[in-house]
Amino acid sequence: MPETSSIEVTQLLAAWSDGDYSALDKLLPLVEDELHRLAHRYMSREREDHTLQTTALVNEAYLKLIDQRVVHWQNRAHFFGIAAQIMRRILIDHARKHLGAQRHGGRKLSLDDVAVVSDERAAELVALDDALTSLAEVDERKGRVVEMRYFGGLSVEETAEVLGVSVDTITRDWRRAKAFLRRELSQNQT
């Protein structure tokens, strides 16, 4: 995204935070492509025949984003960090519903409950979410770093900006968080 668009996004987010809801109408065209890229990145990890398409994920995330009334948006990176959290929650919720349906006699799912991922991928997503939740309990910032970097696709610099720490701190946190998650996931496989 060009620098002027980044500045414009930040200004529109600030106006929206201050109650100017017309700013939201101007914001959507500026962030829509990036939200699609973020959703596509999530969806590219899923099987080809899943039913939740990139556009549906963007739409669901967007509806949840515009419902965020108490957030004081700091900047573009903060917005996409929150968007990453929301998309993660949407996918994890769908995976948990899918696994729950499998455990409860294979009852029929409604169209809204259709599985996003295969059984194996749903289990992996739930395990990753559980490990990430454990990480956040031990060190909340490292959990946020993983969300922003892995789920949100933010750069080290953008993550540092959102969290208000140095690039070196994010680099260390990212390395340690990945080691923690690998350990958690390998322990849960046994």
N, C-alpha and C positions, 0 to 999 in steps of 0.2 A: 504494500500500500504506500503510495507516495506520501512524503512528509506533510504536504498541505492537507491531504485527506486525513492523516492522523491527527493533525491539529484541529481540523474541522470536526472530526468525530469526538475528540475530547471536549470541544466547546459545546457541541450538541448534547453530549452526555451531562455536562454541568448544567445546561439549561433545563434539561429533562429532570434532573435531580432537584432543581429549584422550582419545579412545578409547571414548566412550560411544556405542555403535552404536544404542542405543534412541532417541537423539536424532534419528537419521536418519528413523525412522518418524514422528516428530512433525514433522519438517521438511518432508517431502514435501507434505502438504496446504497448508502455508503458501506454498510456492514454485511449486506446480504451475500455477496460473493464470498467473503471471508467465512461467514457462517456455513456456507455450502462446502467450502474447502475443509473446514473443521469437521463437519458431519461426514463428508466423503472419506476423510482419513479414518474416522471411526468405522464407517461401514465397509471400507476396503478390507478390514480384518475379519469380516463376517463371510459366511458362505454365500455363494452367488444367488441362491434362490430364496433368501430370507424375504419376509414380506414387508418389513419396515424399510422404506426407501429413504434415500438421502433427503429428499424434499420433505418427507413426512417428519423426519427427525428435526430438521431445521424449523419447520412450522411448530412442532410441539415445544421445542426449546424457545423459540421466539415468543410464544404465548406465555411461557413461564417467565421469560426475561421481562416482558412488559408488565408483569404482575409484581415485579420487584419494586415496591413503593418506598421502602426504607433504606435502600442502598444509595449512598452518596458516591456516585461514579467518579473515580479519580482520573481515569484516562482510558484510552483505547485498550491497552493491555489488561487493565482491571476488568473491563467489560468482557473481553474474550476469556479471561480467567474464570469469571462467573459462568459464561456460556459453556465452557468446558465442564465445569462442575455439574451443570444442569444436564448436559448431554450424557455425561457419565451416569447420572442418576436414572435418566430415562432408560438407557440400555440395561443397566443393572436391574431395574424394576421389571423390565420385560423378561430378562433372563431368569429372575427369581420366580415370576409368574409361570414361566415355561417349566421350570424344574418342579414347582409346586404342583402343577397339573399332572406331571409325570408321576409324582409320588401319590397322588390322590386318585388312583384308579383310571387315569387317562381320561377324565371327564372332558367333554367337549369345551373348547375355548370359544369365546365370542370373537368377532372380528377384531375388537379392540385388544384382545388378549393374545392374538396370534403370535407365535414364537418369533423372535427376532433372529435367533441363532440356533444352531444344532444343539443337541444335548451336551455334547462334549464341550463346545464353545461356551454354552451357558454355564456349565460347571466351572470352566476356567475363569470366566468373568466374575462369577460369584466368589471364587477363591481369591482372585486378585483384589476384589473389593474388600473382602474380609481382611486380607493382609494389609491393605492400604489403611483400613480403619484401625488396625492394631498399630501401624506406624504412627498415625495421627495421634493416638493415645499416648505414645511414648514421646513423640516430637511433632507437634502440630505443623510447624513450618516445613519440615521435610515432607509431610503428607501433602501440603499445598504445592510444594515444588513438583512432586510427582504429578499431581493433577494438572498443573499448568504446563509442564513440559510434555508429559506422555499423552494425556487426554486432550489438552488444549493446543498442543503444538507451538506453544510460545517459546521463543528463544531464551537462552540464558540471560541475555540483557533485559528482555521484556519481563521475565520472571523476577529479576532483581529489582526492576523498577516498581512492579506491583507490590512486592513484599518490603520494599524500602531497605534492602541490604545490598552488599557489594556483589559483583559478578563472581569473585573468588568464593564467597560464602555459598552462593547458589551452586557453583561447580562442586564444592565439597559436599554440600547437602545432597545433591543429585547422585553423586558417587556412593555416598553412605546409604541413601534411601534405596538405591537399586540393590546393594548388598543385603540390606535388611529384608527387602521383599523376596529376593532369591532364597534366602534362608527360610523365611516363613513359608513360602510356597513349596520348597523341597521337604520341609517337616510335615506339611499337610498331605503330601503325596504318599507318605509311608503309612 
